[in-house]
Amino acid sequence: MLDVIKKWGLTCVGTYRSHPAYSSAPNLLDVRAQRQAADEARQAAAAAGAAIASLPPCVCAVVAPYDPNMRSESRAARAAVMHFS
């Protein structure tokens, strides 16, 4: 996927995690994965000669496709998204 992003001239600024059966609040695994992604982005930038200060933020989006605590007026379930960096 990162090759496609580069080919299109885009920059990946984060990761996506899914919590299919529980809250979208980040857990320890989410924080670890986000930290690893940020570290890899910094290493790649340094290898390419870019300054760390010039890097875009690294964001993690955690999506809960079904959160029973969130219901619309029609009682249909909605997804919850939480992001952090």
Summary of the structure (lengths in Angstrom):
residues: 85
radius of gyration: 16.0
end to end distance: 20.9
largest distance: 53.0
contacts: 194
relative contact order: 0.24
helix: 34%
strand: 21%
